[in-house]
Amino acid sequence: MSTENTEIDKEMDEATVENTASQEQAVAEELSVEEQLAKDLADEKDKHLRLFAEFENYKRRTSKERIELFKTANQEVLLAMLPVLDDFDRALVEIAKSGDETLTKGVELIHEKLKSTLSSKGLELVDVKVGDAFNADFAEAITQIPAPSPKLKGKIVDVLEKGYKLGDKIIRYPKVVIGQ
C-alpha cells in the first residue's frame, strides 16, 4: 500500500506540476498579450503624434507660402508700372522747365497719386544717392568714369535709373555710374 500511495503521490505531484506549468504558461501568454497590446497602443500613439506633427508642419508651410504669394502677387503688375513712373519723373522735369505753374501742379498731383497707390501696394524706393559707397547688393553699376573729385573714387557719381523693392525683395536695382 505504501507503493500505491507513493505512485498516487507521484501522479498527484506530476498533475500538480503540469497544472502549475500550464497556469504559468497561461499567465505568460496573458502577459505577452497584454504586453503586445501595450506595445501596439504605444506604436499607434507614436504614429498619431507623428501624423499630427506632420500636419502642423504642412499647415505652417502652406500658411507661409500663402503669405509670400500675397506679398509678391502684385510684383508683375508693379514691374509693368515702373516705366510709367519713370516717364512721370521725366515729364515733371520737362514741365517744370516750361514754367506753366498750373500744368506742373496738375502733373505733380497725378504723379503723387500714382506713387502713393504703388506705395500702398508695398512698393518702396531703394535709397541710393550720389556720393554713397557702391554696394553691388543694392545697385547695378552700368559704367565707370573718371571720378570728378578724389572723394568720389569708388562711390556713386550718378543715378541713371531709380530702383524699387517690394517688401524686402528688390524687384529693380538702381542703375548707377561709379567713379574710378
C-alpha positions as CSV (number, residue, x, y, z in Angstrom):
1,M,0.0,0.0,0.0
2,S,2.8,2.3,0.6
3,T,3.9,1.8,-3.0
4,E,0.4,2.5,-4.2
5,N,0.4,5.7,-2.1
6,T,3.8,6.6,-3.5
7,E,2.6,6.1,-7.0
8,I,-0.6,8.1,-6.3
9,D,1.5,10.8,-4.7
10,K,3.8,10.8,-7.8
11,E,0.8,11.1,-10.1
12,M,-0.6,13.9,-8.0
13,D,2.7,15.7,-7.9
14,E,3.0,15.3,-11.7
15,A,-0.5,16.5,-12.2
16,T,0.2,19.5,-9.8
17,V,3.4,20.3,-11.7
18,E,1.5,20.1,-15.1
19,N,-1.3,22.3,-13.7
20,T,1.2,24.7,-12.3
21,A,3.2,24.8,-15.6
22,S,0.0,25.2,-17.7
23,Q,-1.1,28.0,-15.3
24,E,2.3,29.7,-15.6
25,Q,2.1,29.3,-19.4
26,A,-1.4,30.8,-19.5
27,V,-0.2,33.7,-17.3
28,A,2.8,34.2,-19.5
29,E,0.6,34.1,-22.6
30,E,-1.7,36.7,-20.9
31,L,1.2,38.9,-20.1
32,S,2.5,38.6,-23.6
33,V,-0.9,39.5,-25.0
34,E,-1.1,42.5,-22.6
35,E,2.4,43.5,-23.4
36,Q,1.6,43.1,-27.1
37,L,-1.5,45.3,-26.7
38,A,0.5,47.9,-24.8
39,K,3.2,47.8,-27.5
40,D,0.6,48.2,-30.2
41,L,-1.0,51.1,-28.3
42,A,2.3,52.8,-28.0
43,D,3.0,52.3,-31.7
44,E,-0.4,53.8,-32.6
45,K,0.2,56.8,-30.3
46,D,3.6,57.4,-31.8
47,K,2.1,57.1,-35.3
48,H,-0.7,59.5,-34.4
49,L,1.8,62.1,-32.9
50,R,4.0,61.9,-36.0
51,L,1.0,62.4,-38.2
52,F,-0.2,65.3,-36.2
53,A,3.2,66.9,-36.2
54,E,3.5,66.4,-40.0
55,F,0.0,68.0,-40.4
56,E,1.1,71.0,-38.3
57,N,4.2,71.5,-40.3
58,Y,2.1,71.3,-43.5
59,K,-0.3,74.0,-42.2
60,R,2.6,76.2,-41.2
61,R,4.4,75.8,-44.6
62,T,1.3,76.5,-46.6
63,S,0.4,79.5,-44.5
64,K,3.9,80.8,-45.1
65,E,3.7,80.2,-48.8
66,R,0.3,81.9,-49.0
67,I,1.7,85.0,-47.2
68,E,4.7,85.0,-49.6
69,L,2.3,84.7,-52.5
70,F,0.2,87.6,-51.3
71,K,3.3,89.7,-50.9
72,T,4.6,89.1,-54.3
73,A,1.4,88.7,-56.2
74,N,1.5,92.3,-57.4
75,Q,5.1,92.0,-58.5
76,E,4.4,91.7,-62.2
77,V,1.9,94.5,-62.2
78,L,4.2,96.7,-60.2
79,L,7.1,95.9,-62.6
80,A,4.9,96.9,-65.5
81,M,4.1,100.2,-63.8
82,L,7.7,101.2,-63.1
83,P,8.3,102.6,-66.7
84,V,5.2,104.7,-66.3
85,L,6.5,106.1,-63.0
86,D,9.9,106.8,-64.7
87,D,8.1,108.6,-67.5
88,F,6.2,110.7,-65.0
89,D,9.5,111.7,-63.3
90,R,11.0,112.8,-66.7
91,A,7.8,114.6,-67.6
92,L,7.8,116.6,-64.4
93,V,11.4,117.7,-65.1
94,E,10.4,118.9,-68.6
95,I,7.2,120.5,-67.5
96,A,9.0,122.4,-64.7
97,K,11.2,123.9,-67.4
98,S,8.2,125.3,-69.3
99,G,7.2,127.5,-66.4
100,D,3.5,126.7,-66.5
101,E,2.5,126.5,-62.9
102,T,-1.0,125.0,-63.2
103,L,0.3,122.3,-65.6
104,T,3.2,121.5,-63.3
105,K,0.9,121.3,-60.3
106,G,-1.6,119.1,-62.1
107,V,1.0,116.6,-63.3
108,E,2.6,116.6,-59.8
109,L,-0.8,115.7,-58.3
110,I,-1.2,112.8,-60.7
111,H,2.4,111.7,-60.0
112,E,1.9,111.8,-56.3
113,K,-1.3,109.8,-56.5
114,L,0.4,107.2,-58.6
115,K,3.3,107.0,-56.2
116,S,1.0,106.7,-53.2
117,T,-1.1,104.0,-54.8
118,L,2.0,102.0,-55.7
119,S,3.4,102.6,-52.1
120,S,0.1,101.3,-50.6
121,K,0.7,98.0,-52.6
122,G,4.2,97.7,-51.0
123,L,6.5,99.4,-53.5
124,E,9.4,101.3,-51.9
125,L,12.2,103.3,-53.4
126,V,15.7,101.9,-53.0
127,D,17.6,104.8,-51.4
128,V,20.8,105.3,-53.4
129,K,22.3,108.8,-53.7
130,V,25.2,110.4,-55.4
131,G,28.3,110.1,-53.1
132,D,27.2,106.9,-51.4
133,A,29.6,104.0,-51.5
134,F,28.8,101.5,-54.2
135,N,27.3,98.3,-52.9
136,A,26.6,95.6,-55.5
137,D,23.9,94.1,-53.3
138,F,21.8,97.2,-53.7
139,A,22.7,98.8,-57.0
140,E,23.7,97.8,-60.5
141,A,26.8,99.5,-62.0
142,I,26.3,100.5,-65.6
143,T,29.7,102.0,-66.2
144,Q,32.7,103.6,-64.6
145,I,34.0,107.1,-65.3
146,P,37.0,109.0,-64.0
147,A,35.9,110.5,-60.7
148,P,35.2,114.2,-60.9
149,S,36.8,114.6,-57.4
150,P,39.0,112.3,-55.3
151,K,36.2,112.0,-52.8
152,L,34.0,110.2,-55.4
153,K,36.5,107.4,-56.1
154,G,34.7,104.0,-55.7
155,K,31.5,105.9,-55.0
156,I,28.3,106.6,-56.9
157,V,28.7,109.5,-59.3
158,D,25.3,109.5,-60.9
159,V,22.0,107.6,-60.6
160,L,20.6,106.8,-64.1
161,E,17.5,104.9,-63.1
162,K,15.8,104.5,-59.7
163,G,15.5,101.2,-58.0
164,Y,12.5,99.7,-56.3
165,K,11.8,97.0,-53.8
166,L,8.6,95.1,-52.9
167,G,8.7,94.3,-49.2
168,D,12.3,93.1,-48.6
169,K,12.9,91.9,-52.1
170,I,14.5,94.3,-54.7
171,I,12.4,94.0,-57.9
172,R,14.5,96.5,-59.9
173,Y,18.0,97.5,-59.0
174,P,19.0,101.2,-59.3
175,K,21.3,101.7,-62.3
176,V,24.3,103.9,-61.3
177,V,27.6,105.2,-62.6
178,I,30.7,104.7,-60.4
179,G,33.8,106.9,-60.2
180,Q,37.2,105.5,-60.8
